[in-house]
């Protein structure tokens, strides 16, 4: 940027004022030094020198008035009498009121860059600022200033406007390309008689300005003001960054237990943690592994944890991908909510799609488990839609986001009737899930608290996605196997036993003949006593009772020794 043309009278005014303002500055500097050294006798003489220089400045201003409309430079007229103290002199300087910082500035740790083409100005400013504890470096032109700002970290730049080569305005432009106003404050020093330079500098990102001749009290006040603002902005930015880190930490930590939407809701609302809830219609998904405990009896604890964590992690990912909320894990069981905390019109449909995707994900997980010599898992899923109370449940000391109500109990009851690889959806869910839901057999489930059975359907698929295939059909045995049967209610095996014969068998299903009248979806424990080994157990669910009395069974995953025996039996050609 080329230097603007300057009126000869304005240039003469500037040239006369510059040495006079240097006399004032050095007199003030020497006053500080002799007073600190205890030579009070010299203070009055230095005050006379400073007063004479200021009177000379007044004469220059009278002979060469400042430009029309320009802001007159700051000139302090000293009262007659004894020299004023430094404190009373500073009282004459109008400094914008600032809220005191949380901690005082530590000048010794603050680095300033003074840029001025006049050597006496650089010397005077660096010595006076240095006497106040600042670390000061100087640059004689704009090129040197930019190189120093690139190589070192400065807290503030005191920048002269009028310099040969690169002007202060040019240097300011370059600095603002790299440093923001809060990262590197710039205070412009101008001796120009018009406000154009000041306006241009402030428009380009200058933080403040001082006019020449420089009054050190004003310079110091402006410098400290900008340093205080810079520190406060840095503290605010640090607080914001810490808040973001804290929120990300909370989001990451509690996102393991709640969906991101629940955590965001708790963080965003002061009422988030408040105990209480609201009534809402939601769709609940409950899943549980079949026969997990007996499957893992021969595994090491580390293997059990790996198996369980990989399963729960994969299923949670599927739930969250379908915008569901994982309400809780109970052992190997999962409860997910669709419709809270955010309700959507397609909650039921997404829950059904999620159930299909979970069975598909388990099939993929089982393929990986086989490579690690881990057992194959089977999961039953229930999906039910109904009214619940949803919200923060618990006490002021311990709270969980969850749901309560009869719909939760009904979903749990439906889930208890599922077998491995199966998804049962209630009639309410089927109605709200929309078109494209493919179902099989219609069943009626007795649930506590209801007068009528709950109608459920065996889900086969949604759209083009299908629940992984049903187990292979059992093979007819040449010689039926005698078994001892017990009805299982809940987790309790009934003591009463009755006989039966397995006429068809596979590792996942069978066909039983028994004189005992059994109800569909009831659970059985079958005891077998092969001649060549000890007793074996099979847990099964009654899927269908034919008119001829044969009972179609679906097995929970067999223990390794039982599955090995069944495979051996089938390999012999039943």
DRENTILO-289417 format. One line per 4 residues: number of its first residue (from 0); for each residue x, y, z of C-alpha. Coordinates in pm, whole numbers, plus 50000, padded with zeros to 5 digits. Layout:
<pts>
NUM = X:Y:Z  ...
</pts>
This chain:
<pts>
0 = 50000:50000:50000  50156:50333:49894  50177:50612:50146  49904:50874:50106
4 = 50002:51229:50012  50049:51449:50315  49993:51825:50326  50334:52003:50383
8 = 50196:52195:50681  50065:51872:50834  50404:51709:50775  50583:52003:50939
12 = 50342:51981:51233  50418:51609:51266  50796:51666:51243  50786:51935:51516
16 = 50563:51736:51750  50756:51408:51730  51077:51524:51910  50870:51723:52163
20 = 50662:51414:52248  50988:51217:52282  51112:51477:52533  50788:51430:52729
24 = 50824:51053:52718  51185:51044:52828  51116:51296:53105  50840:51068:53235
28 = 51070:50767:53207  51349:50943:53396  51103:51059:53662  51010:50695:53725
32 = 51371:50585:53739  51498:50859:53974  51197:50819:54201  51258:50444:54219
36 = 51625:50516:54295  51527:50750:54580  51651:51073:54416  51339:51277:54474
40 = 51532:51601:54423  51549:51549:54048  51177:51495:54009  51088:51864:54016
44 = 51349:51948:53749  51227:51670:53521  50873:51790:53573  50978:52138:53455
48 = 51135:51986:53141  50818:51789:53069  50599:52095:53130  50812:52306:52892
52 = 50787:52042:52621  50410:52032:52657  50387:52410:52636  50591:52390:52317
56 = 50342:52135:52186  50063:52382:52254  50245:52649:52056  50290:52408:51764
60 = 49918:52330:51774  49838:52704:51767  50069:52771:51472  49970:52459:51282
64 = 49609:52365:51372  49497:52009:51309  49290:51927:51000  48925:52022:50985
68 = 48703:51776:51169  49005:51589:51300  49022:51470:51651  49265:51690:51847
72 = 49559:51505:52003  49558:51450:52374  49747:51733:52548  49759:51751:52925
76 = 49793:52090:53087  49961:52069:53424  49827:52284:53709  50054:52538:53871
80 = 50227:52441:54191  50407:52132:54307  50464:51849:54063  50180:51600:54077
84 = 50235:51247:54192  50218:50962:53944  49884:50852:54087  49724:51195:54054
88 = 49860:51229:53702  49707:50902:53599  49373:51010:53741  49350:51256:53455
92 = 49343:50976:53195  48995:50852:53100  49015:50472:53081  48709:50261:52996
96 = 48582:50081:53302  48641:49705:53291  48525:49431:53516  48835:49322:53708
100 = 48976:48994:53581  48938:48679:53779  49315:48674:53828  49559:48967:53794
104 = 49770:48994:53481  50128:48876:53524  50331:49123:53314  50652:48918:53334
108 = 50485:48645:53132  50346:48884:52868  50534:48951:52547  50477:49273:52349
112 = 50595:49374:52003  50654:49748:51943  50669:49846:51576  50789:50199:51491
116 = 51030:50337:51231  51155:50600:51479  51438:50467:51695  51374:50704:51984
120 = 51008:50606:51993  51101:50236:51999  51357:50292:52273  51127:50502:52489
124 = 50831:50264:52461  51035:49949:52514  51206:50095:52823  50887:50227:52975
128 = 50687:49909:52909  50981:49700:53023  50990:49893:53350  50632:49772:53408
132 = 50741:49411:53380  50650:49336:53018  50886:49150:52788  50925:49386:52491
136 = 51072:49330:52147  51094:49597:51878  51076:49608:51498  51185:49904:51285
140 = 50959:49835:50985  50661:49634:50870  50861:49355:50704  51058:49287:51022
144 = 50739:49297:51229  50569:49033:51014  50873:48806:51029  50889:48835:51408
148 = 50516:48771:51447  50557:48459:51232  50852:48327:51434  50746:48417:51790
152 = 50433:48426:52001  50332:48776:52109  50043:48874:52334  49996:49219:52179
156 = 50136:49441:51904  50173:49819:51936  50187:49921:51569  50273:50260:51417
160 = 50056:50364:51123  50303:50577:50926  50610:50376:50827  50815:50361:50505
164 = 50765:50055:50286  50487:49854:50442  50262:50089:50632  50098:49993:50958
168 = 49770:49940:50771  49942:49690:50537  50098:49508:50833  49759:49494:51006
172 = 49600:49333:50699  49871:49065:50691  49841:48996:51063  49465:48954:51043
176 = 49506:48693:50770  49664:48468:51032  49561:48596:51375  49214:48686:51496
180 = 49147:48994:51707  49124:48782:52022  49437:48579:51944  49665:48880:51882
184 = 49537:49224:51982  49679:49515:51778  49683:49873:51911  49754:50128:51637
188 = 49964:50437:51707  49880:50725:51474  50001:51083:51442  49772:51164:51151
192 = 49538:51457:51197  49233:51293:51039  49026:51002:51155  49052:50818:50823
196 = 49344:50601:50938  49169:50518:51264  48846:50420:51091  49033:50212:50832
200 = 49241:50040:51101  48937:49953:51313  48753:49826:51005  49047:49597:50924
204 = 49054:49448:51273  49256:49678:51497  49154:49640:51861  49224:49998:51968
208 = 49436:50303:51887  49640:50575:52056  49741:50912:51913  50082:51069:51901
212 = 50244:51228:52089  50195:50919:52305  50091:50969:52663  50236:50666:52838
216 = 49952:50644:53091  49707:50618:52800  49927:50365:52620  49959:50153:52934
220 = 49586:50167:53002  49499:50066:52644  49756:49786:52646  49634:49646:52979
224 = 49272:49674:52865  49337:49471:52549  49546:49215:52735  49267:49175:52990
228 = 49008:49133:52714  49233:48883:52538  49274:48678:52854  48901:48688:52925
232 = 48822:48574:52569  49074:48293:52607  48911:48192:52935  48568:48195:52773
236 = 48698:47988:52482  48862:47749:52727  48537:47719:52923  48346:47651:52602
240 = 48600:47388:52496  48590:47230:52841  48210:47229:52830  48218:47062:52488
244 = 48470:46807:52616  48255:46744:52923  47944:46699:52711  48126:46469:52470
248 = 48253:46267:52766  47904:46244:52914  47763:46161:52571  48024:45887:52525
252 = 47997:45749:52877  47621:45746:52920  47567:45667:52553  47670:45316:52652
256 = 47357:45294:52863  47115:45536:52696  47066:45648:52340  47232:45972:52232
260 = 46887:46132:52213  46819:46062:52581  47161:46197:52685  47117:46506:52468
264 = 46774:46565:52620  46916:46540:52972  47203:46776:52891  46990:47031:52707
268 = 46710:47066:52960  46747:47175:53323  46438:46965:53389  46600:46661:53226
272 = 46699:46479:53548  46368:46557:53723  46188:46256:53861  45861:46184:53682
276 = 45720:46084:53349  45432:46101:53105  45190:45861:52948  45278:45775:52592
280 = 45209:45511:52331  45531:45332:52242  45646:45012:52080  45854:44783:52300
284 = 46109:44530:52178  46226:44258:52415  46487:43998:52327  46649:43715:52517
288 = 46897:43440:52438  46770:43086:52457  46969:42842:52671  47259:43081:52728
292 = 47347:42950:53075  47386:42582:52982  47567:42679:52662  47838:42863:52853
296 = 47891:42621:53142  48210:42480:52990  48356:42817:52888  48610:43027:53073
300 = 48481:43353:53226  48675:43555:52967  48508:43362:52686  48163:43412:52838
304 = 48221:43787:52866  48353:43807:52511  48054:43615:52382  47803:43822:52581
308 = 47960:44161:52509  47993:44095:52137  47626:43992:52130  47498:44289:52331
312 = 47717:44531:52137  47595:44406:51801  47230:44415:51907  47258:44763:52061
316 = 47407:44893:51737  47111:44754:51545  46861:44913:51786  47029:45253:51769
320 = 47055:45230:51390  46674:45201:51385  46641:45504:51618  46539:45298:51917
324 = 46638:45360:52278  46817:45080:52462  46642:45102:52795  46837:44831:52974
328 = 47032:44508:52960  46933:44239:53209  47186:43963:53173  47150:43856:52810
332 = 46806:44019:52776  46748:44354:52604  46461:44601:52641  46438:44868:52372
336 = 46184:45149:52330  46060:45300:52006  45876:45625:52067  46065:45768:52363
340 = 46215:46010:52429  46131:46113:52072  45802:45989:51923  45780:45929:51547
344 = 45486:45816:51336  45671:45501:51219  45780:45375:51563  45605:45037:51526
348 = 45739:44979:51175  46095:45062:51278  46066:44826:51574  45955:44542:51344
352 = 46239:44620:51103  46477:44625:51396  46366:44278:51510  46431:44134:51164
356 = 46772:44306:51149  46865:44174:51494  46803:43813:51387  47011:43876:51073
360 = 47289:44030:51284  47287:43729:51518  47328:43494:51222  47636:43693:51115
364 = 47765:43694:51473  47729:43317:51493  47944:43274:51182  48218:43468:51359
368 = 48171:43269:51680  48228:42945:51491  48578:43061:51391  48653:43123:51761
372 = 48511:42784:51869  48233:42963:52057  47879:42822:52073  47600:42926:51840
376 = 47347:43162:51998  46972:43173:51945  46749:43463:52035  46376:43513:52076
380 = 46223:43857:52020  45885:44006:52108  45747:44335:51973  45442:44492:52136
384 = 45273:44834:52114  45080:44991:52400  45042:45270:52654  45317:45315:52915
388 = 45450:45573:53160  45788:45687:53031  46039:45914:53204  46291:45931:53487
392 = 46216:45663:53741  46380:45622:54080  46496:45851:54358  46689:46176:54376
396 = 47009:45978:54435  46962:45711:54170  46750:45752:53858  46702:45563:53535
400 = 46519:45653:53219  46264:45381:53157  45907:45268:53111  45645:45109:53337
404 = 45299:44982:53270  45099:44677:53165  45236:44697:52809  45582:44623:52946
408 = 45451:44316:53126  45268:44202:52813  45583:44238:52603  45774:44030:52854
412 = 45503:43765:52852  45508:43746:52470  45887:43720:52471  45874:43425:52709
416 = 45680:43229:52445  45937:43283:52170  46189:43026:52062  46537:43078:51921
420 = 46529:43254:51585  46167:43359:51625  46000:43702:51637  45648:43735:51776
424 = 45465:44064:51720  45137:44162:51881  44823:44239:51689  44853:44605:51799
428 = 45201:44627:51648  45089:44458:51326  44811:44712:51281  45044:45010:51331
432 = 45343:44876:51138  45181:44938:50800  45199:44745:50476  45458:44488:50383
436 = 45468:44301:50715  45467:43927:50648  45344:43700:50926  45278:43332:50975
440 = 45072:43150:51233  44832:43345:51452  44864:43259:51823  44689:43361:52144
444 = 44905:43428:52451  44773:43436:52805  44909:43735:52995  44867:43828:53358
448 = 44643:44130:53412  44436:44080:53096  44096:43921:53066  44152:43806:52712
452 = 44458:43641:52555  44693:43865:52357  44689:43787:51987  45039:43754:51840
456 = 45183:43657:51501  45495:43475:51398  45686:43739:51202  45834:43620:50872
460 = 45965:43946:50730  45916:44310:50638  45934:44413:50276  46226:44236:50112
464 = 46394:44155:50449  46312:43817:50600  46366:43661:50938  46644:43400:50889
468 = 46505:43060:50787  46329:42823:51022  46526:42523:51150  46566:42220:50929
472 = 46276:41978:50958  46340:41682:51191  46414:41337:51050  46191:41039:51133
476 = 46362:40788:51362  46348:40419:51281  46338:40346:51650  46156:40611:51858
480 = 46340:40742:52165  46174:40711:52502  46187:41034:52703  46071:41151:53042
484 = 45890:41487:53021  45840:41771:53272  45639:42089:53217  45840:42406:53283
488 = 45654:42706:53425  45864:43018:53422  46204:42904:53548  46065:42619:53756
492 = 46057:42258:53639  45743:42080:53758  45815:41771:53968  45542:41569:53798
496 = 45680:41366:53509  45510:41188:53218  45635:40965:52942  45665:41024:52570
500 = 45846:40912:52256  46049:41122:52014  45958:41000:51667  46133:41278:51473
504 = 46455:41456:51565  46711:41721:51461  46946:41942:51659  46681:42216:51665
508 = 46342:42045:51652  46154:41725:51708  45817:41553:51710  45681:41399:52032
512 = 45405:41146:52096  45261:41156:52447  44928:41076:52610  44954:41403:52805
516 = 44747:41686:52661  44981:41983:52605  44910:42346:52519  45087:42530:52239
520 = 45375:42753:52356  45418:42558:52680  45775:42466:52778  45908:42117:52838
524 = 46216:41952:52978  46299:41618:52811  46526:41364:52983  46698:41100:52768
528 = 46904:40805:52890  47116:40667:52604  47276:40327:52674  47626:40437:52577
532 = 47647:40752:52794  47495:40937:53090  47157:41113:53098  47099:41404:52858
536 = 46857:41698:52876  46669:41890:52608  46457:42198:52671  46181:42252:52420
540 = 45875:42459:52341  45549:42318:52210  45490:42478:51872  45187:42286:51752
544 = 44961:42001:51865  44815:41793:51581  44479:41622:51582  44652:41281:51598
548 = 44823:41385:51923  45173:41444:51783  45346:41748:51928  45583:41964:51720
552 = 45873:42082:51935  46135:42355:51894  46450:42305:52099  46651:42567:52281
556 = 47022:42541:52190  47148:42203:52298  47439:42151:52530  47754:42059:52337
560 = 47747:41696:52457  47376:41662:52371  47421:41816:52025  47717:41586:51959
564 = 47508:41279:52051  47217:41391:51829  47453:41446:51535  47605:41101:51588
568 = 47260:40946:51599  47150:41121:51281  47475:41030:51105  47405:40659:51165
572 = 47094:40696:50952  46789:40710:51175
</pts>
